[in-house]
């Protein structure tokens, strides 16, 4: 299949592809000018905490050699954030460049049988890149809803499967990733603890269910539902890696550049690593599962090298939110190492979210400050670091600049290009505040050192949970208090007022990024 000629690259793309500069701010020569857009690979871990990566927490006993190597070859964003503290909203924000709370989903996440969240006319990163001549593929966890085929309504209550609303597993899926810019898709409808436990390829289920999966408690937590015979929960990660590396090998042999979106299913529950990883760490099944995630990333990086395209590929690695593992500061507290059913670690053993407050789902930093590495050999300075506050919604505008795509005013409304930062240009900044959002719909806004929580608790799992827009609001100076231990709202009422007004403007204005011509 022939693709149209690549569009003229944009100014920022030309700047990035031209000789570069270092993270220190001093201009240096890096690479040579070229007009061929890179391949793009986005790997999104599921519930991997900031402290789960050894490179970000050097005193950790959890080894992550492949992620550490990636960090050493990348720009590390130490203040990178997912747009939400839970799964579905982050995936929406990453793929569309738009905050999910602008949709019908104001809190919580979708289920395995949920209707599509993406509107048919809503463009995605894949839509944009395919329009620029890219071959596009998604492999992994979708969790944005699909229009699944149902059996005749009169027979729906006759489903032999507990937890099944009456799906026709031989039917066609009318809304799946291939309807949103992806040429191909292989993966699962939602989180790995959500039925149906059946593989989806493009717009079809690959095999009808033949097993009733019972509900299982943590750490192998799953909900009851139908499962196909070839769907082995501890083999899912391996199957996704197999499909992803096969795509890389095939796509690298073609003329057009490729985009691979690889949203992994781990270390999200069920915390069930493959047998060959059990006992690889001293941190129980969670630690072993993180080790398998690290190995999986290593396999993808190796596939790029084996195909001879590693130097021509822009790689982004991140996580959809923080870890669900609690931190226990009491040295006598029983934890996951003592008993695998415990969902947390003693701080002297492991801090899945590092020094950050809270866990997944919270508006606190642990809920949404995530690992974020960007590697582009010869274009982004290896081993560089940025302390700029950025968000995964920014990938859309960044990739558009890379390929020279012109964005309309009705897409990527909350996306800022990070290319000047990746270039380490002097004075480069995101250009606007980042909005955080919890599972319960609690907002926070981050602008420079200040973080204002528009509520009176975590908005998630950590107590006190509080309520969205419940008063008093909380203000934290993250430059001095990263652990969010000291509420300074009373000392800086002018900052509270300014950020409250700014959040209202962003919410009501329909966008946070500048308008485009």
N, C-alpha and C positions, 0 to 999 in steps of 0.2 A: 504494500500500500504506500503510495507516494504522499508526502506531506507538502503543504505549501511552504515556500521559502520562509526562513526565520525572519521575524520583524526586525527593524532597526533597533539596536540596543539603545536604552535610555542613557541619559547623562550620568546618573549614579552608577549604572552598570559599567559604563565606559571608565568611570573613575576607579571602580573596584577592580576592573580587569587590567587597569594600567598599573605601573609600578606602585607598590604599596608603602605602608608605614607601620611602625611598631606600636605596641600598646602603651609605651612610655610617653607617647605624644611627640617624640622626635621623628621627623620624616626619614624614612629609609626606603631604598629600592627593594621591591619584592615582586618577583614574577615579571612577565612581559605582557604587553597588550595582546588580546585575542578577541575574536568576535563570536566564537562558538559558545553558546550557553552550556553550562555544566549539567550533568545529570544531577538529580536531587533525590536524596533519601532522607525521610523523616522516620525515626524510630521513637515510638512513644511507649514507655513502660507504663504499667498499670499499678498505681499505689506505691511506687518506689519513693522512699523518703530522701530528703536532702542529705541526711547522715548515713544513708545506706551505701553511698559511694565513697570508697576509701580515699580517693583524691580530695574529697571535700571534707573529710573527717579523718585525718591521718592517724589519730590515736585509736581508730576503730580496729577491732579484731576480725572484722569481716573483710576478706580479700575480694577485690574486684579488679583483677589485673587488666582485663580488656577495656573496661570503662576508664581505668586510670591511664591507660595508653592513649585512649581517645582524647581524654582531657589534656594530656601533654601535647597533643597534635592540634588542639583546637583553641578557640577563644572560649573561656569559661565565663559565663554570666553568673556572678555570685548573688545577684539580686533579681533572678529570673522567676517569673510567676506563671502559674496556670490561671486562666481567667475565672476558674471556679475551684472550690475545694472538693468537688466530686466529679464523677466520670462524664456523664452525658453532656453537661454544659460546657466542659472544657473541650470535648471533641467538636461540638458545634462551633465554639469560638475559634479553635485552631483552623478548621476547614473553611470557615466563612469570613474570618477577620472581624466578626461581630459578636458582641456579648450576647450570651444566650438568654439573659433575663429580658431581652427585648422581644422574645418570642412568647408563646403560650406557656412555656415551662419556666415558672417563676421560682420554683424550689424543687428539691428532690431530683430523681433521675428516672429514666424510662425503664421498662421491663423488657423481657425477651420477646413479648408478643405485641409491644406497643406500636401504634401507628407512627408513620414518618414525622419527624420533627422538621426536617428540611423542606421548605416550600419548593414546588417544582421550578419556579423561576429564580430561586436563590442560587447565585453562582458560588462555586467553591474553588479552592486552590487548584483542584484537578481540572475543573472546567476552564479556568484561566490558562493553565499550562498546556492543556490539550489544544486550546486555541492557538497557542504559540508553537505548535508542532511537536509537542511531547507525547510519548507513549506513556500512559498512566496506569498504575495498578495499585490496588489496596489489598493487603493481606493481614487479617487479624480481626480484632474486636471492633465491630461497628458501633453499636449502642446508640444509634440515632433513630431507631425505629425503621421498620420495613412494612410495606403493604403486603401482608402475607395472604396466601389463598386459603379460604375457608371452605369446608364441605357444606353441602346443602343444610340450611338452617334447621330443617326438621330432623337432621341426623346429628347435629352438633353435640347433643347431650349423650350420644351413644359412643363417644370416644372411649377407647379402652384404656387411655392413659390418664392417670391422676395428674392434675395440674395443666391439662391441655384444653384449650377453649374450642377445639374442633378444627384443627388445621388440616388442610388437604396437602399432605407431604409430597404428592405427585404433581401438584399444580405449579403454576408460574408465579413468581414473586413480582408484582407489578411496580414496586418501588424498592430498589436496592441500591448499593453503591454504584452500579453501572448506569443508573439513571441520574447520577450526580457528578459526571465528569470522568469516571474511571472506566478505562477500556476493559478491565477485568477485575474480578474480586474473588477471594477465597477466604472464608473465616467463619465467625460465629455471630449470631444476632446481637448479643449483648454480653454482659459479664459472664465469666465462666461458672458462676454460681446460680445462673438463671437459665431455666428451660426456655426453648427446646434445645436439647443437647444433640444437635444435628448439624453437620457441615453444610454451609451454603457456598455454592460456586456460581458466580454471576447472578442469575435470577432463578436458580433452582436449588432444591435440597438434593444433596448427592446420594442420599440413601434414606429410606423411610425408617422411623424408629422401630425397634424390636425389643427394647428393654425398658422396664419401668425403673427409673432411677429413684431410689428412696431419698428422703431428706437426711442429711448428715450434719452433725454439729462441728464446730471449730475444733481442730484446724482444717479439716477436710470439708469445710462447710459448703453444702450445696442444697438447693431447694428441690423438692420432688418434681419429676416431670419425665417426659418421654426422652429416650436416648437411643441413638443408632448404634448398631453393633461395632462400627469402626470408630466410634467416638470414645476414646479412652482418655479420661480427664488428665491423668499424669503424662499423657503423650501429646497433648494439644500443643504445647510450646514447640516441641520438636517438629510437629507437622507444619506449623506456621513458618518455622525457620527453613524447612525443606522447600516449601513453596516460594518463599521470598528469595532464597539463593538461586533457585531454578529460574525465577524471573530475571534476576540480575544477569545470570549467564546468558540467557536468551536475548535480553534487551541490549546487552553490551555489544552483541554481534550485529545489531541493526544500525542503520544510518542515523535515525533520529535520536535525540536525547530522551532519557526516561525519567519518570518520577515514580518513586515507590513510597507509599505511605504504609508503614508497618506498625500498627498499634498492637502491642503485645497483650497477652492476657494475664501477665504476672508482674510482681508477686501478689496481686489481688487474690482474695479467697476464691476457691479453695486453696489453702496453703499446702500444696501437695506436689513437691518436686518429683521428677522422675527418679526411679530407684537408683540410677547410677550417680545421682548427686546427694543421696542421703548420707549424712555423716561427713560431708565434705567440709563443714565448718563446725565450730563449737557452739553454735547459736540456734540449735534445733532446726525444725523444718522451715521456719521463716528464713533463717540464715542460709540454709541449703537452697531454698528457692531463689533468693537473691543471687546466689552463686550461679544458678542455672540461667537466670536472666543475663548475667554478665557474660556467660559462655555464649548465649544466643547472639548477643551483640557482636561478640568476637567472630562468630561464624559469618555474619553479614559483612563485616569489615573484610574478612578473609575472602569472601566471594567477590568483592569489588577488586581486591588485589589479584585474585586468580584470573579475573576477566580482563585485567590490564586497564581498568578505568578508575582506579582509586584516586589518581591525581586529577581526574577530570570530573570528580563528583563532590558536590556540596552535601555534607552529612550533618544532620541535626539530631541530637539525642536529648530527650527530656522525659518527663513523667506527667501524667494527667492531674495529679494532686499529690499530697503528702502521704506518708505511711499511716496505716490504721493501727500500728503498734504503739501502745501507750509507753510512757517513760515513768518508771517508779524510782523516786529519789531515795526512798527508804531502803537501806542496804539489807534489811531483813525481809523485804517483800518477796513473796514467791513469784517467779516469772516464767516465761516461755521455756527457758532452759531447764528449770526445775520440773515443770509440768507443761506439756505441749498445748494443753487446752487454755492456758493463760495467754491473753492477747496483749502482751507487753513485755518489756525488758527492764531489769534494774539498770540504772544509769551507769553503774560500774561495769556492766557487761556489754551493753550496746545502746546507742541512742539513735533509733531509726530516723528521727527528724532532727538530729543534732541538738543544738542548744535552743532550738525554736520552741515556742509555747504551743501546746495543743497537739492535735492529730488531724488526719484526714477529716473532712467535713467542716472543720472550724474556720472561722474568719481570722483566727490567729495565724501567725506566720507559718506554722507547721502544716496548716491546711493547704497552702498554695505556693509557698516558696519551694521551688523544685530544682533538681539538677538541670542545667542547660548548657550543652556544649555545641559549638558550631565549628566544623572542620571544612576547610577548603584549601587544599595544598597550594602554596604559592600565591594565594590571594588573601588569606587570613593568617595573621601571625601565630604560629604554633606556640603554645604555652602562654599566650596572652590572657589577660583577665579584664573584665569590665565590671564596674560597680554600679552601672546605670540600672535603674529600675525599668524592667521590660516585661512583656507579656507574650504568651504564645499566640495571641491574636495578631501579633506583629509579623508572623511568618508570611502571611498573605501579601502584604505590601512589599516586604523584603524580596520575596521571590518574583513579584511582578517587576521590581526594579532590575533584578538579575537578568530577566529575559526581555526587558523592554516593553512589557505589556502596559497599555494605558488603562487605568481603572476608571470605571464610571462612578458617579456620585451615589449610586444605589448599591454599592458593594464595598466590602471591607471597611465598614463605617468606623470601626474601632481599631484599625491597624495602622501602625507607623513603620516606615521602612527603617531597618536597623543597619543598612549598608554603611552609612557614615561611621557608625560605632564599630562595625566589623573592620572598617578601614583604619580604625584608631585615629581618625581625623581629630585634630585639636579642636576642642570645644564641642564635639559631637554629643548630642543628647537625643532622647526619644522625642521630646517635643510636647509632651502632655502627661497628665497624671494617669495612673493605672487604677482601675476599679476592681476590688476584690468582692467575692460573693460566696456565701456559705450554703450548706445544704438546706437550711431552713429559710433562705432568702435574706440573710442579713448582709448589708453592704458595709464596705470600708473603702476609703479612698486614700491613695498614697501619692504624695507630692513631695519630692525631695526627702528630707529627713522625717517628715511628719506623716503619720498614719492616723486617720480619724475613723473610728468604728461607730457607725450610726446604729447603735443598739447597746444593750446593757449586759452582754454576755458573749459566749463563743459563737452562738448561732449554729452550733453543731453538736459534738459529742461531749466536749469538755464542760464541766460545771464551773460556774453557773452558765446555763445555756442562754438565758435571757430571751429577749424578743426583738425582732427587727424594728428599728425606730423607737424601741423602748429607751427611756431616759433614766439616768444620765448617759450621754454619749461618752466615749472614751478616746483620749488622745495620747499617742505614744511618740516619743522622740527616738526613732530606731537607730539614729547615729550614736546615741548614748545608751540605749536600752533595747538591744535586739531581742531580749527575752520577754519584752512587754510586761515588765513587772511593776512599772510606775506610771499610773494614769496622771497626766499633767494637764488635763483639760481645764481645771480650775485656774492654772497658772497662765494659760494662753487662750483666753476666750476669743480673742481676735482671730486666731488660727482656726478654732472650732467654727466660728461664723463663716470665715472665708471658704473653708473646705466643704461645709454644709451647702453653701450656695453653689459651689463648683459642681458638686455631685448632682444637685438638682438640675443644673444646666445640662449636664451630660445625659442624665436620665430623660429629661423632657425634650432635649434637642435632637434625639435620634442618632447621634453620632458623637464621638470624641475626637476623631481624626479631622484634620482640616478638610473643608470641601474641595472637591476637585473640579477643574473646568469641564 
